[in-house]
Every structure is written in C-alpha cells, then in structure tokens.
Amino acid sequence: MSKTTKVKEETKTETPVQTEKEVKPADVTAELTPKEAKEVRIIERVIENREIAPADAFGKLTRAQVNLIKQTVAKGATDDELKMFIQVCKGTQLNPFLRQVHFVKRWSTAEGREVGAIQVGIDGFRAVAEGSGQYAGNDDPAYDGENEHSFQK
C-alpha cells in the first residue's frame, strides 16, 4: 500500500496552493446531550483563544467542563495529565474535539501502571501542514495490483 502526499515546491513565480476536497473528521459532539455540546463549544473557544495561563491550565474552565473533557476526549486522565494535554493542544493549536490530537492511556511495564500519552492524529498532521502554507493536499491511496484480476477455471 502506498500513499503519496504532495508538497508545493518553492518556485520564483507564485502559484496558488491547490487543495483537495476537505473531508470533515467525525464529530465527537454528536454523541453528547445538547447541554454537553454547549459546554464543548465553550471549551473549544477557551483552547482556541489560548485563554489558559500556564500557571493554571484549568483557568477559565469549570469543574464540570474539566470532567466533561475527561469523559470524552481524555478518558482516564488525571488532573495533571489533563493540564498537560490542554497545554499541548493550546501550544500546537490542535483541537481534540475535531480528533486532531488524542489523549491515550498505555500500560508501562517499567512503571507498573497506565501512563497518559498525547498522540497527534492524521487530521492534526494535516492541520499543521495546511498552516505551513506548503501543503497541496494528498492523493487518494493507490494499492499495488488494484485493478488486476485473474480468474481461474
């Protein structure tokens, strides 16, 4: 399986970046109640507007909003892990509700417990590439032998 990604090359003449049709990621808020969805929109604004001071990662978030994050996009996170996750989202300008960045728990044999890890998803990498001005979209995947059929009697 091979997949190609196009990157606009530097040239002396300016050419507009051509992008493929944008595909919206699955919406996490689809599973939430209207009240929870409203809270998610508030949380997104807090993260996107960088309204969180480094000294207090939960700055403008209520305890209910923090718990909602822990139940949806940062399942199993401790308060400290969640503070770090929010800071990473803020610093990278990635939105966990658009599934651009993920908080996952993994077993650490060395520590003998689950530890939190922050993982950037493909939509996050595409968002970063798009923000660079050098991303020209990507081709659909092409598989070796895709149109080759052989039938035996």
KELOVO-388669 format. One record per residue: residue number from 1; residue in three letters; x, y, z of N, C-alpha, C, CB in turn. Coordinates in pm, 1 decimal, padded with zeros to 6 digits. Glycine has a CB too. Example, Ala and Ser with C-alpha at 12.3 -4.5 7.8 and 13.67 -1.06 7.14 Angstrom:
<nodes>
NODE  vextor  dolo    n.east   n.north      n.up   ca.east  ca.north     ca.up    c.east   c.north      c.up   cb.east  cb.north     cb.up
NODE       1   ALA   01319.0  -00569.0   00780.0   01230.0  -00450.0   00780.0   01320.0  -00330.0   00780.0   01130.8  -00447.3   00904.6
NODE       2   SER   01285.0  -00225.0   00708.0   01367.0  -00106.0   00714.0   01290.0   00003.0   00787.0   01408.4  -00059.8   00572.5
</nodes>
This chain:
<nodes>
NODE  vextor  dolo    n.east   n.north      n.up   ca.east  ca.north     ca.up    c.east   c.north      c.up   cb.east  cb.north     cb.up
NODE       1   MET   00085.6  -00116.9   00000.0   00000.0   00000.0   00000.0   00089.8   00122.6   00000.0  -00097.2   00000.1   00122.3
NODE       2   SER   00067.2   00211.5  -00093.3   00146.7   00333.4  -00095.9   00054.0   00452.0  -00103.0   00245.3   00333.7  -00214.4
NODE       3   LYS   00089.3   00556.3  -00030.7   00009.3   00677.9  -00029.7   00104.8   00793.8  -00051.3  -00071.8   00693.7   00104.2
NODE       4   THR   00068.5   00885.4  -00139.6   00157.4   00997.1  -00166.9   00098.7   01124.7  -00110.1   00182.3   01011.6  -00317.6
NODE       5   THR   00185.7   01212.7  -00065.8   00145.9   01344.2  -00019.2   00219.8   01446.7  -00103.1   00175.5   01362.8   00133.0
NODE       6   LYS   00146.5   01543.0  -00159.9   00206.8   01644.3  -00244.1   00245.7   01764.0  -00159.0   00111.1   01686.2  -00356.8
NODE       7   VAL   00364.5   01816.1  -00181.6   00411.3   01937.2  -00115.4   00449.1   02036.1  -00223.2   00531.8   01908.5  -00019.8
NODE       8   LYS   00398.7   02159.0  -00211.0   00428.2   02261.9  -00309.9   00576.5   02295.8  -00304.1   00341.6   02388.4  -00286.1
NODE       9   GLU   00644.1   02292.3  -00418.8   00785.4   02325.3  -00425.1   00801.4   02475.9  -00438.9   00854.1   02251.8  -00542.0
NODE      10   GLU   00912.5   02527.7  -00384.6   00943.4   02670.4  -00396.0   00978.1   02702.0  -00540.7   01060.4   02710.5  -00301.0
NODE      11   THR   00914.3   02802.6  -00598.3   00944.9   02847.9  -00732.9   00955.5   02999.6  -00730.5   00836.9   02800.4  -00834.9
NODE      12   LYS   01008.5   03055.1  -00840.0   01024.0   03200.1  -00846.5   00891.5   03268.7  -00872.2   01123.6   03238.0  -00954.5
NODE      13   THR   00797.4   03203.3  -00937.8   00666.4   03261.4  -00958.8   00571.5   03202.1  -00855.9   00615.8   03236.3  -01103.6
NODE      14   GLU   00482.5   03285.1  -00808.4   00389.0   03237.3  -00706.5   00274.3   03163.7  -00773.2   00335.6   03354.3  -00620.6
NODE      15   THR   00245.2   03045.0  -00721.9   00132.0   02968.1  -00769.8   00044.5   02937.0  -00651.0   00176.9   02838.5  -00842.5
NODE      16   PRO  -00086.0   02945.0  -00668.3  -00173.9   02916.3  -00553.9  -00164.8   02769.3  -00514.9  -00320.0   02953.3  -00586.8
NODE      17   VAL  -00178.9   02743.0  -00386.8  -00177.2   02606.7  -00336.9  -00311.8   02544.1  -00369.1  -00147.3   02601.9  -00183.6
NODE      18   GLN  -00308.0   02431.2  -00437.9  -00431.8   02361.7  -00469.7  -00455.8   02256.0  -00363.7  -00426.5   02298.5  -00611.6
NODE      19   THR  -00575.2   02256.7  -00309.2  -00607.1   02158.8  -00206.5  -00719.2   02068.9  -00255.1  -00646.2   02228.0  -00074.7
NODE      20   GLU  -00715.0   01946.7  -00209.5  -00819.8   01851.0  -00241.5  -00944.9   01887.1  -00162.0  -00774.1   01705.2  -00210.7
NODE      21   LYS  -01056.0   01824.3  -00194.2  -01179.4   01845.6  -00120.3  -01156.2   01811.1   00026.3  -01295.0   01761.1  -00179.6
NODE      22   GLU  -01189.7   01905.1   00114.9  -01165.0   01884.7   00257.8  -01268.6   01788.3   00314.4  -01168.4   02019.7   00334.5
NODE      23   VAL  -01221.2   01688.5   00385.9  -01308.3   01591.0   00449.0  -01315.6   01623.6   00596.7  -01257.8   01445.7   00425.7
NODE      24   LYS  -01436.8   01644.0   00647.0  -01455.5   01676.7   00788.2  -01437.0   01550.6   00871.1  -01595.8   01739.2   00813.4
NODE      25   PRO  -01361.4   01559.9   00982.8  -01346.1   01445.1   01070.5  -01476.6   01417.4   01144.9  -01231.3   01468.1   01169.8
NODE      26   ALA  -01486.5   01297.7   01199.3  -01604.9   01261.6   01275.5  -01620.5   01358.2   01392.1  -01596.3   01115.2   01325.6
NODE      27   ASP  -01743.2   01397.4   01420.1  -01771.3   01495.1   01523.8  -01794.6   01423.6   01656.8  -01893.8   01581.5   01485.8
NODE      28   VAL  -01709.3   01454.7   01755.3  -01720.7   01394.1   01887.0  -01848.8   01437.3   01955.9  -01600.3   01430.1   01972.6
NODE      29   THR  -01895.3   01559.3   01926.4  -02012.0   01613.6   01995.0  -02142.3   01547.8   01951.1  -02020.2   01762.0   01971.8
NODE      30   ALA  -02140.7   01465.6   01847.7  -02262.7   01400.9   01800.5  -02322.8   01308.5   01906.0  -02234.3   01322.4   01673.6
NODE      31   GLU  -02239.3   01255.2   01995.3  -02286.0   01161.1   02096.6  -02329.6   01230.7   02224.9  -02177.6   01060.9   02127.6
NODE      32   LEU  -02317.4   01363.2   02232.3  -02342.6   01435.4   02356.1  -02483.2   01492.5   02360.5  -02241.5   01546.2   02373.2
NODE      33   THR  -02527.0   01522.2   02482.2  -02654.7   01590.9   02500.3  -02636.2   01735.5   02456.0  -02704.2   01582.9   02649.6
NODE      34   PRO  -02744.9   01808.6   02430.0  -02731.0   01949.1   02390.3  -02654.1   02032.4   02494.2  -02869.0   02010.2   02367.7
NODE      35   LYS  -02676.1   02005.2   02622.3  -02605.1   02079.9   02726.6  -02455.4   02050.2   02721.7  -02661.7   02045.4   02866.1
NODE      36   GLU  -02419.4   01922.4   02704.0  -02278.0   01885.4   02695.3  -02214.2   01943.7   02568.9  -02262.5   01731.8   02696.8
NODE      37   ALA  -02288.9   01944.4   02458.2  -02237.5   02000.6   02333.2  -02208.4   02149.6   02350.0  -02338.1   01978.3   02218.0
NODE      38   LYS  -02293.7   02220.1   02423.6  -02271.4   02362.6   02450.6  -02142.7   02380.4   02531.3  -02392.4   02424.2   02526.7
NODE      39   GLU  -02122.9   02294.2   02631.6  -02001.1   02300.1   02713.3  -01877.2   02274.1   02626.7  -02008.3   02197.0   02829.3
NODE      40   VAL  -01887.9   02181.6   02532.0  -01776.1   02150.7   02443.4  -01740.2   02273.5   02360.4  -01810.3   02031.3   02351.6
NODE      41   ARG  -01841.1   02345.2   02309.2  -01814.1   02465.7   02230.7  -01742.1   02570.8   02315.6  -01945.2   02523.6   02174.1
NODE      42   ILE  -01779.9   02582.6   02442.3  -01712.2   02676.4   02533.0  -01567.7   02633.3   02552.8  -01785.4   02684.4   02669.7
NODE      43   ILE  -01546.1   02504.6   02575.1  -01410.5   02452.3   02596.0  -01325.3   02476.4   02471.8  -01414.5   02301.0   02630.1
NODE      44   GLU  -01382.2   02451.4   02352.4  -01308.4   02474.7   02228.5  -01264.5   02620.6   02216.9  -01394.1   02435.8   02107.6
NODE      45   ARG  -01355.8   02714.1   02251.8  -01320.3   02856.6   02246.5  -01206.5   02888.2   02342.8  -01442.7   02944.0   02279.4
NODE      46   VAL  -01210.7   02828.4   02462.1  -01104.9   02852.4   02560.3  -00970.9   02804.6   02505.3  -01136.8   02781.4   02693.9
NODE      47   ILE  -00969.6   02684.3   02445.4  -00844.9   02629.5   02390.8  -00798.9   02711.0   02270.1  -00863.5   02481.4   02351.1
NODE      48   GLU  -00889.9   02739.9   02176.8  -00853.0   02810.5   02054.6  -00808.4   02954.3   02080.8  -00969.3   02810.2   01958.5
NODE      49   ASN  -00865.9   03019.2   02179.8  -00829.7   03157.7   02210.1  -00711.5   03167.7   02304.6  -00947.6   03230.1   02269.6
NODE      50   ARG  -00657.0   03052.1   02339.1  -00541.5   03047.0   02428.8  -00569.6   03120.8   02559.7  -00418.3   03106.9   02360.1
NODE      51   GLU  -00687.5   03098.7   02615.0  -00728.1   03166.3   02736.9  -00682.2   03093.4   02862.1  -00877.2   03181.9   02739.3
NODE      52   ILE  -00586.7   03004.6   02848.1  -00540.8   02926.9   02962.3  -00399.1   02970.1   02995.7  -00547.4   02774.0   02933.4
NODE      53   ALA  -00379.9   03019.5   03116.4  -00246.6   03062.4   03159.3  -00164.6   02940.4   03197.3  -00255.1   03161.8   03278.4
NODE      54   PRO  -00033.6   02937.9   03167.9   00049.6   02822.6   03201.6   00045.1   02785.5   03350.1   00191.9   02850.1   03161.5
NODE      55   ALA   00030.9   02883.3   03438.1   00029.4   02854.3   03582.0  -00098.8   02784.0   03623.6   00046.0   02982.9   03662.4
NODE      56   ASP  -00206.2   02804.9   03549.4  -00334.7   02746.3   03585.5  -00402.5   02694.7   03459.0  -00425.1   02849.8   03659.1
NODE      57   ALA  -00372.7   02572.0   03420.3  -00422.5   02515.8   03294.6  -00574.3   02509.6   03289.0  -00366.1   02377.6   03274.2
NODE      58   PHE  -00640.7   02502.6   03404.7  -00785.8   02496.8   03402.7  -00847.3   02636.4   03408.4  -00836.4   02412.6   03518.6
NODE      59   GLY  -00763.3   02740.7   03407.6  -00802.7   02880.3   03414.1  -00950.8   02911.2   03409.5  -00740.0   02949.6   03306.9
NODE      60   LYS  -01009.5   02915.7   03291.7  -01148.5   02957.1   03275.4  -01244.0   02839.1   03261.6  -01161.4   03046.5   03155.1
NODE      61   LEU  -01197.8   02719.9   03289.4  -01284.0   02602.2   03280.7  -01342.3   02569.8   03417.5  -01205.9   02481.1   03225.5
NODE      62   THR  -01470.3   02537.3   03418.7  -01533.7   02495.6   03543.6  -01501.0   02348.9   03569.3  -01688.0   02517.9   03538.6
NODE      63   ARG  -01525.3   02302.3   03690.7  -01501.1   02161.5   03724.3  -01586.6   02072.0   03635.5  -01531.6   02134.2   03874.0
NODE      64   ALA  -01710.6   02114.1   03605.4  -01798.5   02034.7   03519.0  -01739.3   02022.4   03378.6  -01939.1   02098.0   03512.2
NODE      65   GLN  -01679.0   02129.7   03327.2  -01618.0   02126.5   03195.1  -01493.9   02037.2   03195.4  -01581.7   02268.5   03149.2
NODE      66   VAL  -01415.7   02043.3   03302.5  -01297.7   01957.1   03315.0  -01341.3   01811.1   03315.8  -01217.2   01990.8   03444.0
NODE      67   ASN  -01446.2   01780.1   03391.4  -01496.4   01642.2   03397.4  -01549.1   01597.0   03261.2  -01607.4   01630.0   03503.6
NODE      68   LEU  -01612.2   01689.8   03187.5  -01662.5   01656.0   03054.5  -01547.0   01620.8   02961.2  -01744.6   01772.7   02996.3
NODE      69   ILE  -01438.7   01695.5   02967.5  -01320.4   01664.0   02885.6  -01269.3   01525.6   02922.0  -01208.1   01770.5   02905.6
NODE      70   LYS  -01265.2   01495.9   03052.1  -01215.9   01364.9   03096.9  -01306.5   01250.7   03051.7  -01203.2   01363.0   03248.8
NODE      71   GLN  -01434.3   01277.8   03031.4  -01528.2   01173.6   02988.5  -01531.3   01156.4   02837.0  -01667.6   01206.0   03038.6
NODE      72   THR  -01483.5   01255.6   02761.7  -01495.5   01248.7   02616.0  -01360.7   01229.8   02547.7  -01562.0   01374.3   02563.4
NODE      73   VAL  -01275.3   01329.1   02549.1  -01152.8   01323.6   02469.9  -01028.1   01287.7   02549.2  -01131.5   01454.0   02403.8
NODE      74   ALA  -01038.0   01284.4   02681.4  -00921.0   01249.5   02764.0  -00963.1   01148.1   02869.7  -00859.0   01376.7   02831.4
NODE      75   LYS  -01017.9   01037.1   02824.0  -01067.6   00935.3   02916.3  -00955.4   00880.5   03003.1  -01134.4   00821.7   02839.4
NODE      76   GLY  -00979.6   00880.2   03133.4  -00884.5   00824.2   03227.3  -00772.5   00917.7   03268.2  -00826.5   00703.2   03170.2
NODE      77   ALA  -00775.9   01042.1   03222.0  -00669.0   01136.4   03253.7  -00680.7   01186.0   03397.5  -00671.7   01254.8   03156.5
NODE      78   THR  -00566.6   01199.6   03463.5  -00564.3   01264.5   03594.4  -00568.1   01414.8   03569.8  -00437.0   01222.5   03678.7
NODE      79   ASP  -00587.1   01493.8   03675.0  -00587.8   01639.1   03658.8  -00455.1   01688.2   03601.1  -00615.5   01708.0   03793.5
NODE      80   ASP  -00343.9   01634.3   03648.3  -00213.2   01676.5   03597.6  -00195.5   01639.2   03450.8  -00101.3   01614.1   03680.9
NODE      81   GLU  -00236.5   01517.7   03414.2  -00225.1   01475.3   03274.3  -00314.4   01561.6   03185.8  -00262.7   01326.0   03259.1
NODE      82   LEU  -00433.0   01595.2   03236.4  -00524.6   01678.3   03159.6  -00469.3   01819.7   03142.2  -00661.3   01683.0   03227.6
NODE      83   LYS  -00407.0   01873.7   03246.4  -00345.9   02006.1   03235.0  -00238.6   02005.9   03126.5  -00285.5   02049.7   03370.1
NODE      84   MET  -00157.0   01901.1   03123.7  -00053.0   01891.2   03022.1  -00116.0   01878.1   02883.3   00039.8   01771.3   03051.0
NODE      85   PHE  -00218.9   01796.6   02872.2  -00287.8   01776.7   02744.7  -00344.6   01908.6   02692.6  -00400.3   01672.8   02760.1
NODE      86   ILE  -00409.0   01985.0   02779.2  -00466.0   02113.6   02739.3  -00355.7   02208.9   02693.0  -00545.4   02176.1   02855.9
NODE      87   GLN  -00244.5   02211.2   02764.9  -00133.1   02297.8   02726.1  -00077.4   02258.6   02589.4  -00022.2   02292.0   02831.4
NODE      88   VAL  -00066.4   02128.8   02562.8  -00018.1   02082.9   02432.6  -00117.1   02122.3   02322.9   00003.6   01929.5   02433.3
NODE      89   CYS  -00246.3   02105.2   02348.5  -00348.4   02144.6   02249.7  -00338.8   02293.7   02220.1  -00490.5   02109.5   02300.6
NODE      90   LYS  -00323.8   02371.8   02326.2  -00313.5   02516.5   02311.2  -00187.7   02553.5   02234.1  -00314.0   02584.9   02448.2
NODE      91   GLY  -00075.6   02496.5   02270.7   00051.9   02530.1   02207.6   00061.3   02489.4   02062.4   00162.7   02466.7   02282.4
NODE      92   THR   00000.2   02377.5   02027.6   00005.8   02328.3   01889.9  -00113.0   02374.2   01806.5   00012.5   02177.5   01889.2
NODE      93   GLN  -00208.7   02438.8   01871.3  -00332.5   02483.5   01807.1  -00408.1   02367.3   01742.9  -00301.8   02589.7   01701.9
NODE      94   LEU  -00408.9   02254.3   01812.4  -00483.7   02138.2   01765.6  -00605.2   02119.4   01854.4  -00395.3   02010.7   01765.0
NODE      95   ASN  -00715.3   02077.8   01794.4  -00842.7   02066.3   01864.5  -00876.5   01919.7   01889.2  -00955.1   02134.5   01784.2
NODE      96   PRO  -00882.7   01876.4   02015.3  -00914.7   01735.8   02042.6  -01057.5   01699.2   02004.5  -00892.6   01705.6   02188.8
NODE      97   PHE  -01147.7   01796.9   01998.3  -01285.7   01767.8   01961.3  -01301.4   01743.9   01811.7  -01375.8   01881.1   02004.8
NODE      98   LEU  -01203.8   01784.6   01733.4  -01202.2   01754.7   01590.1  -01115.0   01633.0   01561.5  -01151.7   01876.1   01510.2
NODE      99   ARG  -01073.7   01567.0   01668.2  -00989.9   01447.2   01662.6  -00856.0   01472.4   01593.5  -01063.7   01336.3   01590.9
NODE     100   GLN  -00800.9   01591.9   01616.9  -00669.2   01624.6   01564.5  -00560.3   01576.2   01658.5  -00656.4   01774.8   01541.8
NODE     101   VAL  -00591.2   01566.5   01786.7  -00496.0   01523.1   01888.1  -00572.0   01436.4   01988.1  -00426.8   01645.8   01959.0
NODE     102   HIS  -00503.8   01333.6   02039.9  -00569.6   01236.4   02127.2  -00491.0   01217.1   02256.2  -00586.2   01102.2   02055.0
NODE     103   PHE  -00563.1   01191.0   02364.1  -00501.2   01150.1   02489.0  -00531.3   01001.7   02504.5  -00554.1   01234.5   02612.1
NODE     104   VAL  -00427.1   00920.8   02518.8  -00446.4   00776.3   02533.2  -00368.5   00725.6   02654.1  -00401.9   00701.6   02404.6
NODE     105   LYS  -00423.2   00624.4   02717.8  -00354.5   00559.1   02829.3  -00291.8   00431.4   02776.5  -00452.4   00529.1   02948.5
NODE     106   ARG  -00165.7   00408.7   02814.8  -00094.4   00286.7   02775.8  -00026.6   00227.1   02898.3   00010.1   00315.9   02664.1
NODE     107   TRP  -00014.9   00096.3   02898.7   00049.2   00027.8   03009.8   00200.5   00045.3   03000.9   00011.6  -00121.8   03010.8
NODE     108   SER   00260.7   00085.8   03110.8   00406.0   00098.6   03119.1   00457.9  -00012.2   03209.5   00448.4   00239.9   03172.8
NODE     109   THR   00528.7  -00106.5   03153.0   00585.9  -00215.1   03231.5   00689.2  -00159.8   03328.9   00649.5  -00321.4   03139.7
NODE     110   ALA   00763.7  -00060.4   03285.0   00866.9  -00000.6   03370.2   00806.4   00062.1   03495.8   00945.5   00105.1   03291.9
NODE     111   GLU   00690.1   00126.9   03480.9   00626.6   00192.2   03595.1   00522.0   00103.8   03661.9   00562.7   00322.1   03551.3
NODE     112   GLY   00481.4  -00002.3   03594.5   00382.4  -00092.3   03650.9   00243.1  -00032.0   03659.9   00426.0  -00135.4   03785.8
NODE     113   ARG   00212.2   00061.9   03570.9   00081.0   00127.6   03571.1   00055.8   00188.0   03433.6   00072.9   00237.3   03682.0
NODE     114   GLU  -00068.1   00234.4   03413.8  -00100.3   00303.2   03290.1  -00049.7   00446.5   03297.3  -00252.1   00300.0   03263.1
NODE     115   VAL   00007.2   00492.4   03187.7   00053.0   00630.7   03179.6  -00013.5   00696.9   03059.5   00208.5   00638.2   03168.8
NODE     116   GLY  -00037.8   00825.8   03071.3  -00101.6   00900.3   02963.9  -00001.9   00938.0   02855.9  -00168.4   01024.9   03018.5
NODE     117   ALA  -00049.4   00938.5   02732.6   00033.6   00978.3   02619.3  -00049.6   01067.6   02528.2   00087.9   00853.7   02541.7
NODE     118   ILE   00014.5   01165.8   02470.3  -00052.0   01255.8   02376.4  -00010.1   01213.8   02236.6  -00016.2   01406.8   02404.4
NODE     119   GLN  -00109.5   01196.2   02151.3  -00084.9   01141.5   02018.4  -00153.6   01231.0   01915.6  -00135.7   00994.2   02007.6
NODE     120   VAL  -00080.3   01276.8   01815.7  -00137.1   01359.2   01709.6  -00195.2   01266.5   01604.0  -00029.8   01455.1   01647.8
NODE     121   GLY  -00318.7   01292.7   01564.5  -00384.4   01212.6   01461.9  -00355.1   01265.9   01322.5  -00534.4   01209.2   01485.8
NODE     122   ILE  -00397.1   01192.9   01221.9  -00373.0   01232.4   01082.9  -00435.1   01368.6   01054.3  -00429.5   01126.9   00985.9
NODE     123   ASP  -00552.5   01397.3   01112.7  -00614.9   01527.8   01091.2  -00531.6   01638.7   01153.8  -00756.8   01529.7   01148.7
NODE     124   GLY  -00463.7   01608.9   01263.6  -00374.2   01705.7   01326.1  -00253.9   01734.6   01238.4  -00328.4   01655.6   01461.8
NODE     125   PHE  -00195.7   01628.9   01181.9  -00081.7   01648.5   01091.1  -00124.5   01728.1   00968.1  -00021.9   01512.1   01048.3
NODE     126   ARG  -00244.1   01701.0   00917.7  -00292.6   01776.6   00802.0  -00315.7   01923.7   00839.0  -00423.2   01714.1   00747.8
NODE     127   ALA  -00367.7   01949.2   00959.0  -00390.0   02087.1   01003.8  -00257.5   02162.4   01015.3  -00463.8   02088.7   01139.2
NODE     128   VAL  -00155.6   02097.3   01070.1  -00023.3   02160.1   01082.0   00033.4   02186.9   00942.9   00073.9   02070.2   01163.9
NODE     129   ALA   00021.7   02089.5   00852.1   00072.6   02106.4   00716.1  -00001.4   02218.6   00644.3   00059.6   01975.3   00637.0
NODE     130   GLU  -00132.3   02223.5   00660.7  -00213.2   02328.7   00598.8  -00170.5   02465.9   00649.7  -00363.0   02305.7   00627.1
NODE     131   GLY  -00141.8   02475.4   00778.3  -00098.2   02601.2   00837.5   00038.6   02646.2   00790.0  -00097.1   02589.0   00985.6
NODE     132   SER   00119.2   02553.5   00739.9   00253.6   02588.1   00693.2   00251.3   02658.4   00559.0   00339.1   02463.9   00683.7
NODE     133   GLY   00142.3   02644.9   00484.9   00134.5   02703.6   00351.8   00201.6   02619.9   00244.7   00195.4   02838.9   00353.1
NODE     134   GLN   00258.0   02507.0   00280.6   00329.2   02422.0   00186.0   00250.7   02295.9   00149.0   00463.3   02383.4   00243.5
NODE     135   TYR   00136.1   02274.8   00210.0   00058.2   02153.7   00187.9  -00031.4   02171.7   00066.5  -00025.6   02118.7   00312.3
NODE     136   ALA  -00021.0   02083.5  -00028.9  -00100.4   02092.5  -00151.5  -00202.4   01979.6  -00159.2  -00009.4   02089.5  -00274.6
NODE     137   GLY  -00244.7   01928.4  -00046.7  -00341.0   01819.7  -00045.5  -00274.1   01685.3  -00058.0  -00440.8   01837.2  -00155.9
NODE     138   ASN  -00352.8   01581.9  -00073.3  -00296.9   01448.6  -00091.4  -00383.6   01368.1  -00186.6  -00283.8   01376.3   00043.3
NODE     139   ASP  -00321.2   01271.4  -00249.2  -00392.0   01183.8  -00342.4  -00462.6   01074.2  -00265.2  -00295.1   01123.1  -00446.2
NODE     140   ASP  -00563.9   01018.5  -00326.9  -00627.6   00900.7  -00269.1  -00526.4   00787.3  -00268.0  -00756.0   00860.5  -00348.5
NODE     141   PRO  -00539.9   00694.2  -00174.3  -00442.7   00584.7  -00169.8  -00449.8   00499.1  -00296.0  -00466.6   00497.5  -00046.1
NODE     142   ALA  -00333.9   00451.7  -00340.5  -00324.5   00361.8  -00455.2  -00262.7   00231.6  -00405.9  -00239.8   00425.1  -00572.4
NODE     143   TYR  -00327.2   00122.2  -00434.9  -00282.2  -00008.1  -00388.1  -00219.3  -00084.7  -00503.7  -00399.4  -00088.1  -00326.7
NODE     144   ASP  -00109.7  -00153.7  -00474.9  -00043.7  -00233.9  -00577.2  -00139.9  -00340.5  -00628.9   00085.2  -00299.0  -00521.4
NODE     145   GLY  -00149.2  -00351.7  -00760.1  -00234.9  -00453.2  -00820.7  -00383.2  -00425.6  -00804.1  -00203.4  -00586.3  -00762.5
NODE     146   GLU  -00419.2  -00299.8  -00787.5  -00557.2  -00263.1  -00757.3  -00656.8  -00306.0  -00864.2  -00566.4  -00115.6  -00738.1
NODE     147   ASN  -00621.5  -00288.3  -00991.1  -00714.2  -00319.4  -01098.9  -00677.9  -00448.5  -01171.4  -00718.6  -00205.2  -01197.2
NODE     148   GLU  -00596.1  -00528.9  -01114.3  -00556.9  -00653.7  -01178.1  -00641.0  -00768.3  -01122.4  -00406.2  -00681.1  -01157.0
NODE     149   HIS  -00708.5  -00837.6  -01210.2  -00792.4  -00950.4  -01169.0  -00750.0  -01073.4  -01248.3  -00944.7  -00919.3  -01190.7
NODE     150   SER  -00740.0  -01183.9  -01181.9  -00712.0  -01308.3  -01253.8  -00809.2  -01413.7  -01202.6  -00562.3  -01354.5  -01234.5
NODE     151   PHE  -00876.1  -01477.2  -01296.7  -00972.7  -01579.8  -01262.4  -00925.6  -01713.3  -01319.6  -01114.0  -01543.2  -01315.4
NODE     152   GLN  -00941.6  -01815.5  -01242.3  -00903.4  -01947.9  -01287.9  -01027.5  -02036.2  -01290.7  -00793.4  -02008.9  -01197.0
NODE     153   LYS  -01031.5  -02123.8  -01391.5  -01144.8  -02215.0  -01401.2  -01112.1  -02348.2  -01342.3  -01188.1  -02231.8  -01543.9
</nodes>
